[in-house]
Amino acid sequence: MNGSVLIEPPVPCTDPWPRLWPFLPERVACLLKGWPRSLLGAVEEIRLRAGRPLTLTVGGQAVPAGPGGPAGDPAAVLQLDGSDLQACVELISGSSLYALEEELKRGFLTLPGGHRVGLTGQAVLNDGRVRSLKHLAGLNIRVAREARGAARPVVPHLYDREADRIRHTILVSPPGGGKTTVLRDLVRLISSGVPSLHLAGRAVGLADERSEVAGCYRGQPRLDVGPNTDVLDNCPKAEGLMMLLRSMGPRVLATDEIGQGSDVDALLEAQNAGVSLLATAHAGSVGELFRRPGLQRLLAAGAVERVVVLGRSPTPGTLVEVRGGWHLEPLEVKSRGQTPGGVGPGSG
């Protein structure tokens, strides 16, 4: 199937802003609270750079932020300074940047609700490897949105009713294409069950290395990943998958953004243990997926039964294509006549 077709009508996303306001500098929060709700609903990223204008990502495009909306006049744009960044860092770190040493080493941290904050500045090296960051100069807050029902177009292609199992699946999109949001809802649906498909809820193990899928805070999911889902938060994917496999008895294992060789090793071992696999990967197409060295071995082993391609048009999370079979041929996906749509802006 080529083109963008959504089988089910789009579902409204929950409002992420109540969880974001406490972490934004006062000047930034005050300005954005003056924006119309419809505009705030389209914001995907908030970029703060010292000595430069406040910039938001809307529809994949960078727009300068002014009072009431995007500013056409450069003089109306909010200009940030070092105090704005310092205030934001203190808010997201609880005034203890030292406590975030591990996050600084990775270059990002995750706020309650699954909002990821990217960090730039001067790298502090130890034996040639990044140990931390100092003199922070830029923050990128990626707005996470929970969209219940976003994965309903996908589930029928993944559930093998005869064998009562979920097929091994990779969700694929470019960055910002909605794969994390769709994965979250897919985990929720499989964990809860889908009566219309005669799919009973089952145990899911989620290795959430970046805390973006379940939005955990102090180990507790803040986003809905279903009643039968066990989350291992802030743990390297390969190690987390094996820990869940050994200790929690899942029927499905899920994780976000695979690509490393160790990720592939863990997924292959889990598959051989009789567990269904769900994962996401950065790629704009199946062809790009095949060209990623870290994933070629997984695909060559026949360990992927479905590849679901998601796109940004007309909105992130739009179902573009489903492939299956040994050679991952395109499968027919029939529209039910609804207006094309997706999971909404700001989706992983």
N, C-alpha and C positions, 0 to 999 in steps of 0.2 A: 504494500500500500504506500503510495507516494502522496504528498500533500499533508496538510494538518487537519486531522479529524478528531474530535472529542466525542466519545460514545455517550457519556452522561453530561448533563448540563453543568456548567461550572458552579462550584460551591463557594459562598462567601468565606473569606479568611477571617480568623479571629484578629482582634485589634492588638498589635504588638506594642503600641505606644505607652500604655500604663507601666510596662516593665522597663521601658527605655528612659522615660523622663528622669528618674533618679540618678542616671549615670551621665547626663549631659550637662555641660557647663551652663550657668544661669543665662548668659547672653544667648547661647544657642537654643536652649529650651524655650525661652521667652519668644524668640523670633519664630520658631517652628510652631508654637502653639497658636500663632496668629494665622497660620495657613489654613485654607479650607480643608475639611476632612477628606474630600475627594482627592486633593493633591497629596496629602499625607499618605493616603492609601496606596499611592503609586511610587512612593520613595523606596528604593532598593538599598542604597548605601548613603552614609553620612561621612564625609571626608573632612577631617580637621588637619590643617597644616599650618605650622607656625609662620606668621608673616605673610600668609596668603589668604585668599577669600574662602569662605565656607562654601563647599561644593556638595551637591547631592546628585546621586545617580537615579534618574527617572527614565524608565523605558530603555535602559542600556546607555543613555546619554548623560554626560556630565553637565549639570546646570548650576549656575551661580545662584546662591540663596539670598533673597532680599525680603523685606517685609511683605507678607501676604502671598508670596509665591516666587517663582524664578524671576530674577532681576535682569531686565534688558539694559538698564543704565548701570555701568560699572560703579558709579558713585553710590548706588543704593545697596550694593552687595556688602554683607557683613564681613569685615576684615578681621581675621583672627590674630592674636599675638600669643606670646609664650605663656601668659597667665591663663589663657583659655585651655591650652593643652595641659598645663600643670593641674588645673582644676579638674579636668576630665580624668587624668591619670589618678589623682587622689580619690575621685569618686569610684572608679572601677577597681581600685586596689584596696579600698578601705583605708586609705592614708598609709599604706604599708607596701611600698613598691618592692621591698626586699622579699616579701612573702610570695611575690610572683616570679621569682628567679627562674623556675622551670618553664613558665609560660613565656618569659622574655627570651629564653633560649630558643624556643620554637617560633617566636615571632608573632604569636597570637594568643589570645585568651578568649574564653567564652563566658558571657553574662547569663544570669538566670533567664530562661526563656529561649536559650539557644542562639542568641545574637553574638556573632563572632567579631572580635575587635582585632584587626591587624595592626601591627606596630612597626614603625621604622625609626631609625636613629643610627647611632654609632655602635658597631658590633664590638663586643669585648671577646677576644679570642683566647683560647687555651689549647696549646698543641695544634694550632691551625684550625680548630673547630670553634664555632660560636658558643660561648658560655653564657652570655647575657647581652643586653642592650643598654646603652646609656645615652644621655642627651637626646631623649626622644623628640622627634621632629614631626611625626605624622601619625595619625590614627585613622583607620577606616572601620567604621561600625557597619557591619552587614546585617540588615534587618531580616530576622527570621519570622516567617508566618506559618501558622498552623492552618491547614485547609482540609477539613474533614470531607471525605468523598473524592479527593483529588486522584486517588489510585483506583477508583471503581472501573474506569475504562481498561485498566491493566490486568486486574485480577482474573477475568475469564481466560486470558491467554496463558496464565501461569498455573492454574489449578488443573491437575490431571484427575478428573473425577473418578475414573475407573480404578486408578491406583490409589486414590485418596492421598495425594501428595502434591506439594508445590514444586514446580520445575526449577532447576538451577537457573538463576536469572541475573543478568547485569543490566542496570539502568544506565543509559548513556546520554550525556548532553554536554555542551560547552559550559564553562563556568557561568552561573546565574541562570541556567536553563531549567531549573525546577526539580532536579533529581533528588536532592535531599528532602524536599517537601513531599514528593511523591513516595520516596522510600519510607518516610515517617508514617504516612497514611497507609501504606501497604502493610507495614508491620502492625499497625492498629487493627486493620481489617482481618488479617490472618490470625492475630491473637484473639480477636473478639468473635470471629466467625461471620460468614455471609450466608444467611439462610436462603436467599434467592438462588444461590449456586449450590446449596446443600453442602457448603463448606463449614465444618464445625471448627470452633476456636481451638487453637493448639499452642503449645509452649514455644515461645520464640526467645532466643538469646541474642541480645543486641550488644555488639562491641562498639561503643560510641567514643572513639578516641578523642574527638574534638568537642564533645558535649553538645553537638549541634542537632542531633536527631531527636533525643529525648529531652534536651534542655535541662539536664540535671543540675541541681544545686544541693551541695552536701550529700550527694549520692541519691537524691530523690528526684525522679522525673517530674518536670514542670509542664511538659507537653504530653498529650495523650498518645501513648504507644500501645494501648490495649491492656486488658486485665491479666493476660497470661504471658506478659513479656518481662524477662529479667534483663536488667541493664548493667553492664560493666562499664563504668564511666571513666573517662580520662586515662585510658589504658591503651598501650600500643595494640593495634589491631591484631597482629599475628598472635601475640601472647593472650590477648583477651578472648579471641575465638577459641583457643585451646582450653583456657580456663573454664569458659562456659560449657564447652563440649564435655569436659571431664566432670564438672560439678553440678550442672543444672539440668541435664537430660533434655535439651531442646529437640524439637522436631525440625525447627528452622533456625538457621543462624544468619544474622544480618549485620552488615557493616557498611561504612561510607568511604568512598574515594580510595579504592584499591589501586595498586600499581607496583609496589615494591615486590621483590622476589620472595621476601619472607611472608607477605600477604598471600601470594600464590601458593606457597608451601602449606600454609595453614588451611586454605580453602580446599586444596586437594586432599589433605588428610581428613578434613571434616566430611568431604563428599564420600570418601571411602568408608566412613563410619556410619553411613546411611542417613545423613542429615541433609536437608535441602538448604541451598545457599541463596541469599539475596545480597547483592552488592551494587555499588555505583562506581562509575569511572568517568573521568574527563575525556570526552571525545565528541567531535561534531558529527560523526557518522560511523557506521560499522567499519568502513575502510580505514578511518583513523584509528579505531580500536585495534584492528589487526596489525597496525604499524607500531603500536606501543610495545617495546621489547619486553616489558615486565608482564604483559598480558598474553603474549603470543603462546607461551607454554600452556597456560590455562585453556586457551581456545583450541590449541593443537591436541590437547588431551581429551577433547570432547566433553569437558566439564561444564560447558555452558549450553543449556537447552533453549534459552530464550534471551534475546537481546532486545531491549525496549529503548527506542530512540525518542528522546524528548527534545522539544525546541522552544524558542522564545516567541514564535509568531503564531497567533496574535498575542499570546501572553505566555510567560514562563510556565513550563509543565505541560504544554500542549503535546498530545501524542502524535508523533510523526510517522513511526514505523515500528512494526514488530517482526522479528526474524526468529526462525526456529529450524529444527532439524540438524542433521550432522553438518551440513554446509551452510547453516544459518540463512536459508532462503527467506525472502519476504513472505509473510503470511497476510492473507486478506483480512482487513479490519473494516467492518461495515459500520457506517454511521447510522444512527437512529433518527437522523433528521434534526438534531438539535444544533443550535448556533455554535460554531467552533469557539473554543475558549481554553482556559488553562487554570492553573492554581493561583494566579494572581502575581503581582510584582514582588520582587525581593525574595524569590525562591532560590534555594541552593541548587 
